[in-house]
């Protein structure tokens, strides 16, 4: 079993790995893209909307990792499935539970301040997420994994796009190709991580769709880069920055994949989420 804090051998990456182990990586990505999508489409979201996304995603990811670690501890899943992030949550489970309780209170205070159309869409998404959580964590030990990596992409993209399309419903159709592209990017992030953590896929039960994509991972990532650049070239003005950011992120994941043998496992996992922060690189192009 790998050490929980393998970043001690890599002091320069300590902050990034701590960001990952504390489950702050996914909510940072979600909040950034939520804000970026709105600004690229000439919208100014209230700060409460971005904070609510951050808090909600943090709770979901912390809960998912706690449930994964608990399943292994109780024999419902294999201990081999635990990575550093799961072990860290298991070691500090009471701290995370307290943090999640406080986050729930904060989210309850934020939701009434969100626009009603966005709240309605988020309630639908929450119901689907609840069903997904039950399906993912109720599987028997050694059972075939559900296509978790694919589902994460869909849910993540929906959560990021809801504030924008709720504010301007006419953007739903024009933004659909970009939403699909972003969903593919988020799934690629998860698929690359799965490939790095499980280098011998035949030893792990996977969903057929997940297995098919894992066998074509670099090709799918290259196609994502090409699709993002094509959508950016076909777009106009600031909205084209969104597919461009997707293309840049997919290219960074490909580059990271080529360096996977030179990085500690947890550092590599944290770096994968850093690749999704490409909107930061495009901030100078977001004119007032």
N, C-alpha and C positions, 0 to 999 in steps of 0.2 A: 504493500500500500504506500503510495507516495506521501511525503510529508505535507502537512497542511500548509505550512508557510515556506514554500520553497523559494519565496522571493528574498529570503535572508541572504542568499548567495548572490543576489542581484540588487544591491541597495539602490541603484538608480531607478529601478522599476518598482520600488516599494510602494510608492503612493498609488501608482496605477493598479497594482495587484490588490492593495487594500480596498481601493474603489470597487474592484470586482468582488472580493470576498464579502464585502458589506452589502452586496446586492444593489449598489448604487449605479452600476454601469447601464443596465437596461432602462431604468427610469430617466437617467440623463439623456440617453439616446431618444427616448420617446418624447420627453419634454422639448428637446432641441428641434426635432423634426416637426412636432406640432406647431411650434412657434414659426419655424422656417417656412412650412407649407402655407401658413396664413400670410406671412409677410411677402412671400413670393407672389401671392395672388392679391396683393394690395389690401390686405386686411390687418387690422390691429386687434389681436385678441386681448381680453382682459387678463391681467396677471393671474387671477384666480383660476382661469382655465388651464394655463400651463402648469401651475403648482398642483392642481387637482390631478392632472395626468401623471405627474411625477410621483405623487403620493400613492395613487392607485396602483401604478405599475410596480413600485417598490413593494407594496404589500403582497401583490400577486407573486412576484419572483421570490420574496422571502418565504412565503407560504409554500411555494412549489419545492424549494430546496429543503425546507424543514420536513415536508411530507416525504420527499425522496429519502432523506436520511433516516426518518422514523421507520419507513417501510423496510429498509435494510436492517435496522436494529431489531425489528420484530420478526424478521425472517420472511416478510412478504416480498422482498426483492433481494437480489444478490448484493453482498457487500462489495463485489467487484465493480458495481455500477457507481459507487461513490467516488467523486472527485474532491479536490481540495475545497471547493465551495460548499459541498454538502457536509464535509467533515467540520468545516468552520462553523456552519450553522448548527450542527449537532453539538459542538462544544459550547456554543453560546446561545443555546435555544431559548433560555429564559429571558435573556436580554433582547433577543429578536421578538419574542412574544410580547414583551412590554412595549417595545417600539411599535409593533403592529397595532397594539391596542390604542396607543397614543395617535398613531396615523389614522386609525378608523375614526376617532373623534374629530381629527382635523379634516378628514374627508367629508364627514357629516356636516361640518360647518361650511365647507366650500361648495358642496353640491347645490344648495339653494341659491347660490350666487351665479350659477351658470345659466346660460340662456336655455329656456324650456325645450326648444327643438333639439339641442345637443343632449340634454338630460334624457329625453325620450330615446334617442339613438343609443346612448350609453347604457340605458336599462336593457334594451334588446341585446346589446353586446354582452352585458353582464350575465344575462340568462344563458346565453350560449357558452360563455366561459365557465359557468358553474357546471353545466352538463359535461363540458370538456374535462374539467378537473376530476369529476367523478369517474369518467371513463379512463383517464390516464392513471389515476392512483388506485383504481379498484382492480386492475389487472392482476392475475395470479403470478407468483414468482416463476420466472422462466418463460412466461407467456410472450407471445409476439407483441412487440412494441407497436403502439398506434403511431401514425405518421406525425409525431409531435413536432418535428422540425418544420413540417409544412403548415401545420395548424398555427404555430407561433407566428409565422409570416403573415398569415391572413388576419389574425387578431391584432397583431402589432400595427399593421397598416391601417386597419379600420379605426383603431383608437387614435392614431395620429391625424387621420383625415376627417374625423367626425366634426371637430369644431369648425373647420373651414366650410364643409359642405352643408352643415346645419345653418351657418350664417348666410350662405349664398347657395341655395338649392340649385340654381342654374349651372353651378360648376360641377355637379355630379357627373354628367356625361363627359365633359371635356377632361376631367381629372381621372376618369376611370382607368385609362391606359397607364397613367403614372402611378396610380394606387396599386395596380397589378404589378408594375415594375418594382415598386418599393416592397411589396409583399414577397416577391421573388428574392430581392436583396436580403431581406430579414431571414428568409428561409435558408439562403446560401450561408449566411453567418452561422446559423445553427448547424447546417450540414458540414461545413468546414470543421467546426469544433468537434462534431461527432466523429469525423474521419480522423482527426488528430488524436482524440482520446481513445478511439477504438481502431487501431491500425489494421487489425485482422477482422474485418466485418463478418466473415463466416462464423466467427465464434460468438456473435451477438445476434439475438433475434431482432429482426427489423421488419418493418412493413414493406411490402413489395415496392410501393412507390418511393419510399425512402431509399431502399437498396438500389433501385434503378438510377436515381439521381446521384447517389454516392459513386456509382461506377462512371458517371459522366460529369463529375464535379467541375473539372477545369473547363470543359466545353460549355457547360451551362453558365459558368461565371463569365467566360469570354463572350457568350451570346448576350448576357445581361449588360456587359460593357457596351457592346455594339448597339443594343436596343436603346440604352440610355442616351448614347451619343446621337442616334437617329432621331429620337423624340426631341432632344434638345435642339437639333438642327432644324427640325420642322416647326418648332415653337416660335413664340414671339415675345420679346420683352422679358421681364423678370420670371414669369412662370417656367421658362425653359431652364432656369437654374435648378429646378427640382430633379428632372431626369439627369441633368449633368452631375449633380451631387451623387445620385445613385450609381452612375457610371464610374465616377471616381472611387466610390466605396468598394464596388465590385473589383476594380483594378487593384486596389490596396489589399483586398482579401487574397487575390491571386498572388500578389507579390509576397505576402506573409506566408502563404502556403509553400512557396519556394524556399522559405527560410525556416520552416517548421522544425528541422532537425537541429537548429542552433540555439533554440530557446527553451527555457524551463517550461514545463507544462502549464503552470498557472499563469506565468507571464505571457505565454502564447495565447491562452484563453482570454486574458484581459486585453491583449493587443487586438484581438478580433473585434471587440466592441469599440475600441478606439478607431478602427477603420470606418465605423458608421458615423463618425463625427465630422464628416466632410462638409456639411453645411457651414461649419466655422470657416473653412477656407474660402467660401464664396460670400462671406458677409460684406466685403468691400463693394460687391456688385449690387447689393440691395440698397439702392438709392432711396432717400426719403420720398 
